[in-house]
Amino acid sequence: MYILDGRNMLTKQEAYAEIKKVLEAPAYMGNNLDALSDVLSETQGEITLIHACAMLNGLKKYALRLLEVFFDACEDNPYLSFTLGMKHDA
């Protein structure tokens, strides 16, 4: 199980750093949506994003694009699941 923390994803750079760290993505993974999609296509397990509101507030519309990539990857990869956690921002 992988836990992404939205409080660590307030900028694009921070978001990709968190994703790479948590998913143990290859060092060569680019900081873009296509690279994320490629990594998710080969990832197995459950990914949960906690404190999603913090990420949404920081990244605005880009956060929605990130979420879309995660949900789309789950449709294409039967070994991957993605959920929004129940921890709320304080």
N, C-alpha and C positions, 0 to 999 in steps of 0.2 A: 504494500500500500504506500502510495506517495501522497504527502500532505504539502500543498502549496499554501503559503501564507500571503494573503493579499496586502498585508501591511508592509511586506518586503517588495512590493511590486508597484510602486508609486510613479515610476518613470519607465520608459521602454527599456533603458539599460538595466535598471533594477529588476524588471520583470523577467527579462531573458536570463539574467544572472541567477535568479531564484529557480527558474525552470531548469536551467542546466545543472545547477547544484542538486536539486531534489530528484530529477529524473536521471541523474548521472549520465547526461548526454555527452556525446563526443566533444572534445575541445574545439573541433573545427566547425561545430554547429554555428551557423550565422544567426544574427539577431534580426530575423525577419519571419513573417508568417509562413512562407514556403518551407523554410528550414524546420520550423516547428512542426509543420504537417509531416514532413519526411521522418522526423524523429518519432512522432506519435504513431506513424504507420508501423513502426517496428517495436513499439513499447507494449508490454503486457502487464496487466494489473489494474488496480483501482487508483485513480487520481482524484483527490478531494481538494477543493479550493476553499479554505476558511478565510474569514474576514474579506469576503468579496467586495463589500461596500468600499473598503479602503482603496482597493485597486480601481474600482469604478470611479471613485472621486478623483483619483490621481491621474488615471489614463484617459478618462472621458470616453469618447467614441472608440478609441483604439482598444479599450478593454472589451468592448462588445465584439470587435473583430477577433481578439484573442479567444474569447469564449466560443465564438462560432467555429474556430479552428478545432478547439477541443471537442465540441459536440459533433462536428463533421467527422473527425477522426474515429470517434466511437461507432459511427454508422459504417465506416469502411473497415474497421479493425474489430473483429468479434472478440478479441482477447483484451480489449481495453474498455474501461468504463470511467466516466467523469461525472462527479457530483459537486454541488455547492454545499459546503459544510454548514452546520447549524450554529457555529460560533459567530456572535454578532459583534460589531465594532462598538467600543465603549465611547 
